[in-house]
Amino acid sequence: MAHGDVTPQGVDIEGLDPLGEEWLDENPYRPPYEKNAQAIKIGSSAYNQNCARCHGLEGISGGIAPDLRMLEAGLEGDEWYQYRVVNGAVRDGAVYMPKMADYLSQEALWAIRTWLESVSVDE
């Protein structure tokens, strides 16, 4: 409980195009998606409700978990992101990151990725 209550919080994805059950390989909400600004807004809220406890407020890591603003852009970053949110991270039997796709929809998770891209920084 070092991070407090880390139970994933629901995300209101109203207004985003539904994506279905099958995971997409690439973020569908990045430009030129017509509702990109809405996806960024939803992603910001969803990140701060569900990810900031470990990955840092506004995406700025305090060192506990990776700084997600530094994820690679485009398809390669999408592949890593998708793998991690679907599979989580376990080391020596300890859960370092839950399987977020078990708690949040694909739409919510791609909206988070969209927001992360909007605050991306180079290393």
Protein Blocks (a to p, Z undefined) as FASTA:
>chain_A
ZZopabdcdddfehiacebjbdcfbdfkbcfbfklmmmmmmmmmmmmmmmmmmnoghhia
ghlaccfklgcehjllmmmmmmmmmnopaeehiafbdcfklmbcfklmmmmmmmmmmmgc
cZZ
